[in-house]
Amino acid sequence: MKTHQIVTTALLTVAALATARADDHRRERHERNHNYILERQELGLVQGVPTSRLIVGKREVDIYPDGSMFERNNLVGVKRDR
């Protein structure tokens, strides 16, 4: 009878720990609602708002008046005047 109690207690403990460690996907919700334009301005990477946005598939590239192009918080290029 004692081994049955020990096994039951161990299984309940493992089940409780497994549920406690379950991810609730907060990071995915954060990614969807994240405002990269404000974050770039706060970091001092750019001034003002993007003048245009280039959308290719799932990628969104913001283009600023100085020619810098950002995807999320990554500088992906600089557009030069012709």
C-alpha atoms as an extended CHARMM CRD file, in Angstrom:
* protein
*
        82  EXT
         1         1  MET       CA              0.0000000000        0.0000000000        0.0000000000  PROA      1               0.0000000000
         2         2  LYS       CA              2.8700000000        2.3850000000        0.7170000000  PROA      2               0.0000000000
         3         3  THR       CA              4.3810000000        1.9730000000       -2.7450000000  PROA      3               0.0000000000
         4         4  HSD       CA              0.9940000000        2.7670000000       -4.2820000000  PROA      4               0.0000000000
         5         5  GLN       CA              0.8870000000        6.0610000000       -2.3270000000  PROA      5               0.0000000000
         6         6  ILE       CA              4.4610000000        6.9120000000       -3.3080000000  PROA      6               0.0000000000
         7         7  VAL       CA              3.7850000000        6.2360000000       -7.0000000000  PROA      7               0.0000000000
         8         8  THR       CA              0.5610000000        8.2500000000       -6.9040000000  PROA      8               0.0000000000
         9         9  THR       CA              2.2740000000       11.1560000000       -5.1500000000  PROA      9               0.0000000000
        10        10  ALA       CA              5.1570000000       11.0780000000       -7.6430000000  PROA      10              0.0000000000
        11        11  LEU       CA              2.7960000000       11.0770000000      -10.6310000000  PROA      11              0.0000000000
        12        12  LEU       CA              0.7670000000       13.9560000000       -9.2290000000  PROA      12              0.0000000000
        13        13  THR       CA              3.9460000000       15.9230000000       -8.5860000000  PROA      13              0.0000000000
        14        14  VAL       CA              5.1890000000       15.3480000000      -12.1420000000  PROA      14              0.0000000000
        15        15  ALA       CA              1.7870000000       16.3430000000      -13.5430000000  PROA      15              0.0000000000
        16        16  ALA       CA              1.7290000000       19.5220000000      -11.4470000000  PROA      16              0.0000000000
        17        17  LEU       CA              5.2500000000       20.4860000000      -12.5400000000  PROA      17              0.0000000000
        18        18  ALA       CA              4.4570000000       19.8210000000      -16.1910000000  PROA      18              0.0000000000
        19        19  THR       CA              1.4300000000       22.1110000000      -16.0620000000  PROA      19              0.0000000000
        20        20  ALA       CA              3.3130000000       24.7980000000      -14.1780000000  PROA      20              0.0000000000
        21        21  ARG       CA              5.9520000000       24.9120000000      -16.9190000000  PROA      21              0.0000000000
        22        22  ALA       CA              3.4370000000       25.0580000000      -19.7760000000  PROA      22              0.0000000000
        23        23  ASP       CA              3.9750000000       28.1090000000      -21.9540000000  PROA      23              0.0000000000
        24        24  ASP       CA              0.9850000000       30.3800000000      -22.4530000000  PROA      24              0.0000000000
        25        25  HSD       CA              2.4030000000       31.8840000000      -25.6710000000  PROA      25              0.0000000000
        26        26  ARG       CA              2.6910000000       35.4090000000      -24.3060000000  PROA      26              0.0000000000
        27        27  ARG       CA              5.6470000000       35.9920000000      -26.5790000000  PROA      27              0.0000000000
        28        28  GLU       CA              3.5580000000       35.3250000000      -29.6920000000  PROA      28              0.0000000000
        29        29  ARG       CA              0.9030000000       37.8010000000      -28.5560000000  PROA      29              0.0000000000
        30        30  HSD       CA              3.6630000000       40.3150000000      -27.8000000000  PROA      30              0.0000000000
        31        31  GLU       CA              5.0680000000       39.9410000000      -31.3090000000  PROA      31              0.0000000000
        32        32  ARG       CA              1.6850000000       40.5860000000      -32.9190000000  PROA      32              0.0000000000
        33        33  ASN       CA              0.9210000000       43.7070000000      -30.8840000000  PROA      33              0.0000000000
        34        34  HSD       CA              4.4370000000       45.0830000000      -30.6210000000  PROA      34              0.0000000000
        35        35  ASN       CA              4.8940000000       48.6840000000      -31.7870000000  PROA      35              0.0000000000
        36        36  TYR       CA              8.3200000000       48.7330000000      -33.4320000000  PROA      36              0.0000000000
        37        37  ILE       CA              7.9100000000       52.3130000000      -34.6940000000  PROA      37              0.0000000000
        38        38  LEU       CA              7.6950000000       53.6740000000      -31.1360000000  PROA      38              0.0000000000
        39        39  GLU       CA             10.5350000000       51.4530000000      -29.9610000000  PROA      39              0.0000000000
        40        40  ARG       CA             12.8340000000       52.7010000000      -32.7600000000  PROA      40              0.0000000000
        41        41  GLN       CA             12.0120000000       56.2870000000      -31.8320000000  PROA      41              0.0000000000
        42        42  GLU       CA             12.6960000000       55.6610000000      -28.1280000000  PROA      42              0.0000000000
        43        43  LEU       CA             16.0470000000       54.0450000000      -28.9320000000  PROA      43              0.0000000000
        44        44  GLY       CA             17.0030000000       57.0310000000      -31.0890000000  PROA      44              0.0000000000
        45        45  LEU       CA             17.4950000000       54.9470000000      -34.2120000000  PROA      45              0.0000000000
        46        46  VAL       CA             15.1760000000       57.1900000000      -36.2460000000  PROA      46              0.0000000000
        47        47  GLN       CA             13.2980000000       60.4430000000      -35.9280000000  PROA      47              0.0000000000
        48        48  GLY       CA              9.7050000000       60.8220000000      -36.9810000000  PROA      48              0.0000000000
        49        49  VAL       CA              7.4690000000       58.2440000000      -38.5660000000  PROA      49              0.0000000000
        50        50  PRO       CA              8.0370000000       56.0760000000      -41.6320000000  PROA      50              0.0000000000
        51        51  THR       CA              7.0170000000       57.6930000000      -44.9090000000  PROA      51              0.0000000000
        52        52  SER       CA              6.1430000000       54.3730000000      -46.5320000000  PROA      52              0.0000000000
        53        53  ARG       CA              5.8380000000       50.6760000000      -45.8290000000  PROA      53              0.0000000000
        54        54  LEU       CA              6.8690000000       47.9090000000      -48.1970000000  PROA      54              0.0000000000
        55        55  ILE       CA              4.9610000000       44.6450000000      -47.6610000000  PROA      55              0.0000000000
        56        56  VAL       CA              6.2560000000       41.4820000000      -49.3140000000  PROA      56              0.0000000000
        57        57  GLY       CA              4.5090000000       38.3380000000      -48.0710000000  PROA      57              0.0000000000
        58        58  LYS       CA              4.7380000000       38.4150000000      -44.2820000000  PROA      58              0.0000000000
        59        59  ARG       CA              7.6020000000       40.9000000000      -44.2580000000  PROA      59              0.0000000000
        60        60  GLU       CA              6.8860000000       44.5470000000      -43.4520000000  PROA      60              0.0000000000
        61        61  VAL       CA              9.6680000000       47.0280000000      -44.1430000000  PROA      61              0.0000000000
        62        62  ASP       CA              9.2670000000       50.6200000000      -42.9040000000  PROA      62              0.0000000000
        63        63  ILE       CA             11.0590000000       53.2600000000      -44.9770000000  PROA      63              0.0000000000
        64        64  TYR       CA             11.9940000000       56.5360000000      -43.2600000000  PROA      64              0.0000000000
        65        65  PRO       CA             12.6570000000       59.9480000000      -44.8520000000  PROA      65              0.0000000000
        66        66  ASP       CA             16.4410000000       59.5300000000      -44.3820000000  PROA      66              0.0000000000
        67        67  GLY       CA             16.2960000000       56.3270000000      -46.4760000000  PROA      67              0.0000000000
        68        68  SER       CA             16.8150000000       53.8360000000      -43.6640000000  PROA      68              0.0000000000
        69        69  MET       CA             14.7150000000       50.6930000000      -43.9720000000  PROA      69              0.0000000000
        70        70  PHE       CA             13.7160000000       48.6310000000      -40.9290000000  PROA      70              0.0000000000
        71        71  GLU       CA             12.0250000000       45.2640000000      -40.5810000000  PROA      71              0.0000000000
        72        72  ARG       CA             10.9170000000       45.0120000000      -36.9660000000  PROA      72              0.0000000000
        73        73  ASN       CA             13.9390000000       46.5040000000      -35.1590000000  PROA      73              0.0000000000
        74        74  ASN       CA             16.4700000000       45.3430000000      -37.7250000000  PROA      74              0.0000000000
        75        75  LEU       CA             18.0660000000       47.7190000000      -40.2020000000  PROA      75              0.0000000000
        76        76  VAL       CA             17.7080000000       45.9270000000      -43.5370000000  PROA      76              0.0000000000
        77        77  GLY       CA             19.0890000000       48.5790000000      -45.8250000000  PROA      77              0.0000000000
        78        78  VAL       CA             19.4210000000       52.2070000000      -46.7920000000  PROA      78              0.0000000000
        79        79  LYS       CA             17.6090000000       53.5670000000      -49.8080000000  PROA      79              0.0000000000
        80        80  ARG       CA             19.6710000000       56.0880000000      -51.7360000000  PROA      80              0.0000000000
        81        81  ASP       CA             18.2550000000       58.9900000000      -53.7360000000  PROA      81              0.0000000000
        82        82  ARG       CA             18.7240000000       58.6500000000      -57.4490000000  PROA      82              0.0000000000
